[in-house]
């Protein structure tokens, strides 16, 4: 089971779009995918047409379990409307975890223990992270094999990326096995100088971690979210989905090469 976190300490860079698009593409390849929404704003949960205020269980309940076992975790998982895609939804109560339970021992490994118990149930786990460093992002990073960092191709996004890379350096020191980092340029517009120059700078500063291509701006992403559908199922031939197919092929090659 591969576990990828989609994370950036800057909002609005395409984390949820990246998560749900990759999930749709993986499901088409007959992979069993579990999505985990760790953001109290519950964007991924809402995207897949769940009301985060009325879901029967959520990720918050995971942190209330006296013991994290497969039988205890399974009731937190909801089936989506799409074949091979399940989700552990978010709830706004996740925002209280840092204050209420942040100092409790072992809090940073709860999600890892839960996913370890599901190792035979899924091929991929995709974790949509909040844009802040707290208990939820720490849990996601501790559980992951690979961190995908969507970065909007504009100059202000570089600062957010620098903060994120510093965070990952700190986290990697506490992970003997470590995790891989892949930077994913998003919202690319080849007509603008800002996009062209930002992409060039990203490639120059992070040559070993950046995916060499970019996800373009595509209105089909917005249209797909309004229909609560993964973009690959809503508009499989659009240029944005084609870019994510290329990204997924690249990530799978990386995983094979790094074995």
ZADO-1210 file (C-alpha; in nm, 4 decimals, padded with zeros to 6 digits):
<atoms>
<atom x="00.0000" y="00.0000" z="00.0000" code="UNK" pos="1"/>
<atom x="00.1398" y="00.3378" z="-00.1033" code="UNK" pos="2"/>
<atom x="00.0574" y="00.6410" z="00.1094" code="UNK" pos="3"/>
<atom x="00.0883" y="00.9869" z="-00.0453" code="UNK" pos="4"/>
<atom x="00.0176" y="01.3135" z="00.1348" code="UNK" pos="5"/>
<atom x="-00.0751" y="01.6190" z="-00.0679" code="UNK" pos="6"/>
<atom x="00.0507" y="01.9087" z="00.1403" code="UNK" pos="7"/>
<atom x="00.1519" y="02.2726" z="00.1340" code="UNK" pos="8"/>
<atom x="00.1437" y="02.5364" z="00.4060" code="UNK" pos="9"/>
<atom x="-00.0095" y="02.7767" z="00.1551" code="UNK" pos="10"/>
<atom x="-00.3758" y="02.7470" z="00.0642" code="UNK" pos="11"/>
<atom x="-00.5273" y="02.7678" z="-00.2819" code="UNK" pos="12"/>
<atom x="-00.2503" y="02.5804" z="-00.4641" code="UNK" pos="13"/>
<atom x="-00.4571" y="02.2845" z="-00.5849" code="UNK" pos="14"/>
<atom x="-00.4214" y="02.0279" z="-00.3051" code="UNK" pos="15"/>
<atom x="-00.7777" y="01.8984" z="-00.3178" code="UNK" pos="16"/>
<atom x="-00.7874" y="01.9047" z="-00.6981" code="UNK" pos="17"/>
<atom x="-00.4643" y="01.7051" z="-00.7065" code="UNK" pos="18"/>
<atom x="-00.5975" y="01.4549" z="-00.4529" code="UNK" pos="19"/>
<atom x="-00.9306" y="01.3872" z="-00.6204" code="UNK" pos="20"/>
<atom x="-00.7896" y="01.3825" z="-00.9742" code="UNK" pos="21"/>
<atom x="-00.5208" y="01.1294" z="-00.8864" code="UNK" pos="22"/>
<atom x="-00.7836" y="00.9221" z="-00.7032" code="UNK" pos="23"/>
<atom x="-01.0028" y="00.9131" z="-01.0129" code="UNK" pos="24"/>
<atom x="-00.7136" y="00.8103" z="-01.2355" code="UNK" pos="25"/>
<atom x="-00.6033" y="00.5380" z="-00.9946" code="UNK" pos="26"/>
<atom x="-00.9560" y="00.4030" z="-00.9695" code="UNK" pos="27"/>
<atom x="-00.9699" y="00.3745" z="-01.3484" code="UNK" pos="28"/>
<atom x="-00.6564" y="00.1616" z="-01.3247" code="UNK" pos="29"/>
<atom x="-00.8475" y="-00.0694" z="-01.0887" code="UNK" pos="30"/>
<atom x="-00.6563" y="00.0452" z="-00.7838" code="UNK" pos="31"/>
<atom x="-00.8362" y="00.0536" z="-00.4496" code="UNK" pos="32"/>
<atom x="-00.8041" y="00.4064" z="-00.3148" code="UNK" pos="33"/>
<atom x="-00.8690" y="00.5442" z="00.0323" code="UNK" pos="34"/>
<atom x="-00.8922" y="00.9219" z="00.0657" code="UNK" pos="35"/>
<atom x="-00.8290" y="01.0849" z="00.4029" code="UNK" pos="36"/>
<atom x="-00.9491" y="01.4405" z="00.4585" code="UNK" pos="37"/>
<atom x="-00.7427" y="01.5942" z="00.7379" code="UNK" pos="38"/>
<atom x="-00.8533" y="01.9558" z="00.6825" code="UNK" pos="39"/>
<atom x="-01.1192" y="02.0918" z="00.9225" code="UNK" pos="40"/>
<atom x="-01.2597" y="02.2912" z="00.6299" code="UNK" pos="41"/>
<atom x="-01.3473" y="01.9518" z="00.4742" code="UNK" pos="42"/>
<atom x="-01.2996" y="02.0593" z="00.1116" code="UNK" pos="43"/>
<atom x="-01.2335" y="01.7029" z="-00.0077" code="UNK" pos="44"/>
<atom x="-01.5324" y="01.5713" z="00.1880" code="UNK" pos="45"/>
<atom x="-01.7578" y="01.8372" z="00.0368" code="UNK" pos="46"/>
<atom x="-01.6134" y="01.7802" z="-00.3105" code="UNK" pos="47"/>
<atom x="-01.7346" y="01.4197" z="-00.2961" code="UNK" pos="48"/>
<atom x="-02.0835" y="01.5353" z="-00.1947" code="UNK" pos="49"/>
<atom x="-02.0763" y="01.4568" z="00.1755" code="UNK" pos="50"/>
<atom x="-02.2063" y="01.7039" z="00.4319" code="UNK" pos="51"/>
<atom x="-01.9230" y="01.7177" z="00.6830" code="UNK" pos="52"/>
<atom x="-02.1651" y="01.8335" z="00.9557" code="UNK" pos="53"/>
<atom x="-02.3826" y="01.5257" z="00.9259" code="UNK" pos="54"/>
<atom x="-02.1504" y="01.2366" z="00.8345" code="UNK" pos="55"/>
<atom x="-02.2026" y="00.9362" z="01.0663" code="UNK" pos="56"/>
<atom x="-01.8331" y="00.9299" z="01.1588" code="UNK" pos="57"/>
<atom x="-01.5209" y="01.1251" z="01.0695" code="UNK" pos="58"/>
<atom x="-01.1460" y="01.1407" z="01.1125" code="UNK" pos="59"/>
<atom x="-01.2005" y="01.3180" z="01.4437" code="UNK" pos="60"/>
<atom x="-01.3464" y="00.9951" z="01.5836" code="UNK" pos="61"/>
<atom x="-01.0212" y="00.8169" z="01.5072" code="UNK" pos="62"/>
<atom x="-00.8484" y="01.0262" z="01.7724" code="UNK" pos="63"/>
<atom x="-01.1106" y="00.9272" z="02.0302" code="UNK" pos="64"/>
<atom x="-01.0574" y="00.5526" z="01.9906" code="UNK" pos="65"/>
<atom x="-00.9236" y="00.3754" z="02.3008" code="UNK" pos="66"/>
<atom x="-00.7377" y="00.1380" z="02.0669" code="UNK" pos="67"/>
<atom x="-00.6604" y="00.1799" z="01.6969" code="UNK" pos="68"/>
<atom x="-00.7477" y="-00.1502" z="01.5308" code="UNK" pos="69"/>
<atom x="-00.8794" y="-00.2465" z="01.1884" code="UNK" pos="70"/>
<atom x="-01.2247" y="-00.3272" z="01.3279" code="UNK" pos="71"/>
<atom x="-01.2364" y="00.0110" z="01.5026" code="UNK" pos="72"/>
<atom x="-01.1161" y="00.2080" z="01.1990" code="UNK" pos="73"/>
<atom x="-01.3400" y="00.0501" z="00.9348" code="UNK" pos="74"/>
<atom x="-01.6654" y="00.2139" z="01.0583" code="UNK" pos="75"/>
<atom x="-01.5043" y="00.5548" z="00.9943" code="UNK" pos="76"/>
<atom x="-01.4702" y="00.4797" z="00.6212" code="UNK" pos="77"/>
<atom x="-01.7458" y="00.5841" z="00.3820" code="UNK" pos="78"/>
<atom x="-01.8025" y="00.4525" z="00.0314" code="UNK" pos="79"/>
<atom x="-01.8146" y="00.7266" z="-00.2303" code="UNK" pos="80"/>
<atom x="-02.0290" y="00.7252" z="-00.5434" code="UNK" pos="81"/>
<atom x="-01.7238" y="00.6151" z="-00.7419" code="UNK" pos="82"/>
<atom x="-01.5936" y="00.2630" z="-00.7809" code="UNK" pos="83"/>
<atom x="-01.2738" y="00.1831" z="-00.5879" code="UNK" pos="84"/>
<atom x="-01.2755" y="00.5154" z="-00.3983" code="UNK" pos="85"/>
<atom x="-01.3529" y="00.5369" z="-00.0257" code="UNK" pos="86"/>
<atom x="-01.3024" y="00.8241" z="00.2154" code="UNK" pos="87"/>
<atom x="-01.2471" y="00.8978" z="00.5815" code="UNK" pos="88"/>
<atom x="-01.4230" y="01.2357" z="00.5910" code="UNK" pos="89"/>
<atom x="-01.3291" y="01.5444" z="00.7854" code="UNK" pos="90"/>
<atom x="-01.5305" y="01.7349" z="01.0428" code="UNK" pos="91"/>
<atom x="-01.4839" y="02.0869" z="01.1746" code="UNK" pos="92"/>
<atom x="-01.4023" y="01.9399" z="01.5183" code="UNK" pos="93"/>
<atom x="-01.0574" y="01.8504" z="01.3807" code="UNK" pos="94"/>
<atom x="-00.9706" y="02.2151" z="01.4417" code="UNK" pos="95"/>
<atom x="-00.9838" y="02.1506" z="01.8171" code="UNK" pos="96"/>
<atom x="-00.7336" y="01.8635" z="01.8222" code="UNK" pos="97"/>
<atom x="-00.4244" y="02.0801" z="01.8653" code="UNK" pos="98"/>
<atom x="-00.5763" y="02.2563" z="02.1650" code="UNK" pos="99"/>
<atom x="-00.7460" y="01.9582" z="02.3294" code="UNK" pos="100"/>
<atom x="-00.5077" y="01.6705" z="02.2540" code="UNK" pos="101"/>
<atom x="-00.1955" y="01.8181" z="02.0948" code="UNK" pos="102"/>
<atom x="00.0243" y="01.7515" z="02.3976" code="UNK" pos="103"/>
<atom x="-00.0874" y="01.3921" z="02.4477" code="UNK" pos="104"/>
<atom x="00.1847" y="01.1358" z="02.3874" code="UNK" pos="105"/>
<atom x="00.1754" y="00.9472" z="02.0607" code="UNK" pos="106"/>
<atom x="-00.0732" y="01.1854" z="01.8958" code="UNK" pos="107"/>
<atom x="00.1470" y="01.2228" z="01.5888" code="UNK" pos="108"/>
<atom x="00.1249" y="00.8522" z="01.5003" code="UNK" pos="109"/>
<atom x="-00.2479" y="00.7856" z="01.5290" code="UNK" pos="110"/>
<atom x="-00.3161" y="00.8049" z="01.1551" code="UNK" pos="111"/>
<atom x="-00.0133" y="00.5882" z="01.0750" code="UNK" pos="112"/>
<atom x="-00.1403" y="00.3164" z="01.3102" code="UNK" pos="113"/>
<atom x="-00.4850" y="00.3348" z="01.1502" code="UNK" pos="114"/>
<atom x="-00.3515" y="00.3055" z="00.7970" code="UNK" pos="115"/>
<atom x="-00.1157" y="00.0235" z="00.8966" code="UNK" pos="116"/>
<atom x="-00.4238" y="-00.1716" z="01.0053" code="UNK" pos="117"/>
<atom x="-00.5756" y="-00.1273" z="00.6555" code="UNK" pos="118"/>
<atom x="-00.2682" y="-00.2359" z="00.4608" code="UNK" pos="119"/>
<atom x="-00.4488" y="-00.5265" z="00.2908" code="UNK" pos="120"/>
<atom x="-00.7606" y="-00.3251" z="00.2045" code="UNK" pos="121"/>
<atom x="-00.6193" y="-00.0576" z="-00.0294" code="UNK" pos="122"/>
<atom x="-00.3521" y="-00.0068" z="-00.2922" code="UNK" pos="123"/>
<atom x="-00.3202" y="00.3685" z="-00.2376" code="UNK" pos="124"/>
<atom x="-00.4008" y="00.6153" z="00.0374" code="UNK" pos="125"/>
<atom x="-00.4155" y="00.9837" z="-00.0573" code="UNK" pos="126"/>
<atom x="-00.4171" y="01.2305" z="00.2324" code="UNK" pos="127"/>
<atom x="-00.5424" y="01.5839" z="00.1703" code="UNK" pos="128"/>
<atom x="-00.3659" y="01.8055" z="00.4251" code="UNK" pos="129"/>
<atom x="-00.4631" y="02.1371" z="00.5870" code="UNK" pos="130"/>
<atom x="-00.2477" y="02.4418" z="00.5062" code="UNK" pos="131"/>
<atom x="-00.1145" y="02.4692" z="00.8627" code="UNK" pos="132"/>
<atom x="00.1458" y="02.2760" z="01.0569" code="UNK" pos="133"/>
<atom x="-00.0356" y="02.1066" z="01.3415" code="UNK" pos="134"/>
<atom x="-00.1419" y="01.7665" z="01.4693" code="UNK" pos="135"/>
<atom x="-00.3163" y="01.6747" z="01.1435" code="UNK" pos="136"/>
<atom x="-00.0264" y="01.7583" z="00.9124" code="UNK" pos="137"/>
<atom x="00.2203" y="01.5890" z="01.1489" code="UNK" pos="138"/>
<atom x="00.0042" y="01.2750" z="01.1377" code="UNK" pos="139"/>
<atom x="-00.0119" y="01.2837" z="00.7582" code="UNK" pos="140"/>
<atom x="00.3624" y="01.3291" z="00.7146" code="UNK" pos="141"/>
<atom x="00.4417" y="01.0571" z="00.9684" code="UNK" pos="142"/>
<atom x="00.2223" y="00.8098" z="00.7802" code="UNK" pos="143"/>
<atom x="00.3421" y="00.8834" z="00.4277" code="UNK" pos="144"/>
<atom x="00.5849" y="00.7290" z="00.1816" code="UNK" pos="145"/>
<atom x="00.5744" y="01.0324" z="-00.0456" code="UNK" pos="146"/>
<atom x="00.4785" y="01.3973" z="-00.0038" code="UNK" pos="147"/>
<atom x="00.3341" y="01.5747" z="-00.3062" code="UNK" pos="148"/>
<atom x="00.3631" y="01.9523" z="-00.2834" code="UNK" pos="149"/>
<atom x="00.1386" y="02.1374" z="-00.5292" code="UNK" pos="150"/>
<atom x="00.2897" y="02.4794" z="-00.5969" code="UNK" pos="151"/>
<atom x="00.1045" y="02.7495" z="-00.7856" code="UNK" pos="152"/>
<atom x="00.3312" y="02.8919" z="-01.0553" code="UNK" pos="153"/>
<atom x="00.3450" y="03.2457" z="-00.9247" code="UNK" pos="154"/>
<atom x="00.6132" y="03.4261" z="-00.7256" code="UNK" pos="155"/>
<atom x="00.4242" y="03.4428" z="-00.3940" code="UNK" pos="156"/>
<atom x="00.3967" y="03.0632" z="-00.3924" code="UNK" pos="157"/>
<atom x="00.7743" y="03.0321" z="-00.3610" code="UNK" pos="158"/>
<atom x="00.7621" y="03.1574" z="-00.0018" code="UNK" pos="159"/>
<atom x="00.5052" y="02.8955" z="00.0894" code="UNK" pos="160"/>
<atom x="00.7203" y="02.6283" z="-00.0705" code="UNK" pos="161"/>
<atom x="01.0259" y="02.7386" z="00.1256" code="UNK" pos="162"/>
<atom x="00.8305" y="02.7073" z="00.4525" code="UNK" pos="163"/>
<atom x="00.7025" y="02.3673" z="00.3507" code="UNK" pos="164"/>
<atom x="01.0489" y="02.2397" z="00.2627" code="UNK" pos="165"/>
<atom x="01.1818" y="02.3532" z="00.6022" code="UNK" pos="166"/>
<atom x="00.8962" y="02.1699" z="00.7725" code="UNK" pos="167"/>
<atom x="00.9738" y="01.8528" z="00.5793" code="UNK" pos="168"/>
<atom x="01.3424" y="01.8723" z="00.6686" code="UNK" pos="169"/>
<atom x="01.2484" y="01.8837" z="01.0370" code="UNK" pos="170"/>
<atom x="01.0034" y="01.5951" z="01.0007" code="UNK" pos="171"/>
<atom x="01.2489" y="01.3772" z="00.8094" code="UNK" pos="172"/>
<atom x="01.4907" y="01.3861" z="01.1023" code="UNK" pos="173"/>
<atom x="01.2334" y="01.1980" z="01.3103" code="UNK" pos="174"/>
<atom x="01.1665" y="00.9401" z="01.0371" code="UNK" pos="175"/>
<atom x="01.4502" y="00.6849" z="01.0096" code="UNK" pos="176"/>
<atom x="01.3130" y="00.5546" z="00.6791" code="UNK" pos="177"/>
<atom x="01.2248" y="00.9047" z="00.5593" code="UNK" pos="178"/>
<atom x="00.9824" y="00.9924" z="00.2817" code="UNK" pos="179"/>
<atom x="01.0179" y="01.1109" z="-00.0748" code="UNK" pos="180"/>
<atom x="00.9227" y="01.4635" z="-00.1819" code="UNK" pos="181"/>
<atom x="00.7778" y="01.5553" z="-00.5212" code="UNK" pos="182"/>
<atom x="00.6993" y="01.9161" z="-00.6145" code="UNK" pos="183"/>
<atom x="00.4032" y="01.9542" z="-00.8512" code="UNK" pos="184"/>
<atom x="00.3732" y="02.2897" z="-01.0339" code="UNK" pos="185"/>
<atom x="00.0055" y="02.3809" z="-01.0696" code="UNK" pos="186"/>
<atom x="-00.2169" y="02.6497" z="-01.2245" code="UNK" pos="187"/>
<atom x="00.0381" y="02.7017" z="-01.4982" code="UNK" pos="188"/>
<atom x="-00.0417" y="02.9582" z="-01.7670" code="UNK" pos="189"/>
<atom x="00.2178" y="02.9592" z="-02.0443" code="UNK" pos="190"/>
<atom x="00.0847" y="03.2944" z="-02.1684" code="UNK" pos="191"/>
<atom x="00.2107" y="03.4790" z="-01.8608" code="UNK" pos="192"/>
<atom x="00.5676" y="03.5728" z="-01.7796" code="UNK" pos="193"/>
<atom x="00.5064" y="03.5039" z="-01.4093" code="UNK" pos="194"/>
<atom x="00.4202" y="03.1386" z="-01.4735" code="UNK" pos="195"/>
<atom x="00.7135" y="03.0886" z="-01.7098" code="UNK" pos="196"/>
<atom x="00.9661" y="03.2462" z="-01.4757" code="UNK" pos="197"/>
<atom x="00.8317" y="03.0742" z="-01.1636" code="UNK" pos="198"/>
<atom x="00.8460" y="02.7330" z="-01.3298" code="UNK" pos="199"/>
<atom x="01.2015" y="02.8026" z="-01.4441" code="UNK" pos="200"/>
<atom x="01.3040" y="02.9060" z="-01.0916" code="UNK" pos="201"/>
<atom x="01.1418" y="02.5980" z="-00.9381" code="UNK" pos="202"/>
<atom x="01.3371" y="02.3737" z="-01.1740" code="UNK" pos="203"/>
<atom x="01.6588" y="02.5576" z="-01.0970" code="UNK" pos="204"/>
<atom x="01.6196" y="02.5521" z="-00.7171" code="UNK" pos="205"/>
<atom x="01.4724" y="02.2036" z="-00.6758" code="UNK" pos="206"/>
<atom x="01.6063" y="01.9991" z="-00.9681" code="UNK" pos="207"/>
<atom x="01.5954" y="01.6648" z="-00.7853" code="UNK" pos="208"/>
<atom x="01.2447" y="01.6998" z="-00.6445" code="UNK" pos="209"/>
<atom x="01.0379" y="01.8750" z="-00.9070" code="UNK" pos="210"/>
<atom x="00.8198" y="01.7084" z="-01.1663" code="UNK" pos="211"/>
<atom x="00.9492" y="01.8523" z="-01.4923" code="UNK" pos="212"/>
<atom x="00.6052" y="01.9344" z="-01.6345" code="UNK" pos="213"/>
<atom x="00.3144" y="02.1359" z="-01.4893" code="UNK" pos="214"/>
<atom x="-00.0621" y="02.1190" z="-01.4425" code="UNK" pos="215"/>
<atom x="-00.2194" y="02.3946" z="-01.6538" code="UNK" pos="216"/>
<atom x="-00.5092" y="02.6174" z="-01.5604" code="UNK" pos="217"/>
<atom x="-00.8205" y="02.4350" z="-01.6783" code="UNK" pos="218"/>
<atom x="-01.1817" y="02.5437" z="-01.6205" code="UNK" pos="219"/>
<atom x="-01.2848" y="02.1765" z="-01.6336" code="UNK" pos="220"/>
<atom x="-01.1474" y="02.1372" z="-01.2801" code="UNK" pos="221"/>
<atom x="-01.3984" y="02.3918" z="-01.1524" code="UNK" pos="222"/>
<atom x="-01.6798" y="02.2369" z="-01.3553" code="UNK" pos="223"/>
<atom x="-01.5967" y="01.8905" z="-01.2195" code="UNK" pos="224"/>
<atom x="-01.6042" y="02.0163" z="-00.8600" code="UNK" pos="225"/>
<atom x="-01.9510" y="02.1638" z="-00.9171" code="UNK" pos="226"/>
<atom x="-02.0662" y="01.8191" z="-01.0314" code="UNK" pos="227"/>
<atom x="-01.8864" y="01.6513" z="-00.7372" code="UNK" pos="228"/>
<atom x="-01.6951" y="01.4267" z="-00.9791" code="UNK" pos="229"/>
<atom x="-01.3247" y="01.3449" z="-01.0179" code="UNK" pos="230"/>
<atom x="-01.2094" y="01.5436" z="-01.3233" code="UNK" pos="231"/>
<atom x="-01.0904" y="01.2271" z="-01.4985" code="UNK" pos="232"/>
<atom x="-01.4491" y="01.0987" z="-01.4946" code="UNK" pos="233"/>
<atom x="-01.6066" y="01.4332" z="-01.5800" code="UNK" pos="234"/>
<atom x="-01.3784" y="01.5401" z="-01.8676" code="UNK" pos="235"/>
<atom x="-01.1247" y="01.2647" z="-01.9293" code="UNK" pos="236"/>
<atom x="-00.9778" y="01.4280" z="-02.2404" code="UNK" pos="237"/>
<atom x="-00.9190" y="01.7778" z="-02.1047" code="UNK" pos="238"/>
<atom x="-00.5648" y="01.9117" z="-02.0837" code="UNK" pos="239"/>
<atom x="-00.5656" y="01.9249" z="-01.7027" code="UNK" pos="240"/>
<atom x="-00.6501" y="01.5560" z="-01.6714" code="UNK" pos="241"/>
<atom x="-00.3872" y="01.4729" z="-01.9336" code="UNK" pos="242"/>
<atom x="-00.1291" y="01.6539" z="-01.7177" code="UNK" pos="243"/>
<atom x="-00.2289" y="01.4530" z="-01.4102" code="UNK" pos="244"/>
<atom x="-00.2060" y="01.1294" z="-01.6096" code="UNK" pos="245"/>
<atom x="00.1493" y="01.2286" z="-01.6983" code="UNK" pos="246"/>
<atom x="00.2176" y="01.3069" z="-01.3321" code="UNK" pos="247"/>
<atom x="00.0797" y="00.9722" z="-01.2159" code="UNK" pos="248"/>
<atom x="00.2921" y="00.7842" z="-01.4696" code="UNK" pos="249"/>
<atom x="00.5958" y="00.9790" z="-01.3467" code="UNK" pos="250"/>
<atom x="00.5225" y="00.8971" z="-00.9811" code="UNK" pos="251"/>
<atom x="00.4735" y="00.5286" z="-01.0548" code="UNK" pos="252"/>
<atom x="00.8072" y="00.5195" z="-01.2390" code="UNK" pos="253"/>
<atom x="00.9735" y="00.6862" z="-00.9414" code="UNK" pos="254"/>
<atom x="00.8301" y="00.4275" z="-00.7046" code="UNK" pos="255"/>
<atom x="00.9564" y="00.1457" z="-00.9274" code="UNK" pos="256"/>
<atom x="01.3038" y="00.2997" z="-00.9602" code="UNK" pos="257"/>
<atom x="01.3313" y="00.3540" z="-00.5838" code="UNK" pos="258"/>
<atom x="01.2486" y="-00.0022" z="-00.4851" code="UNK" pos="259"/>
</atoms>
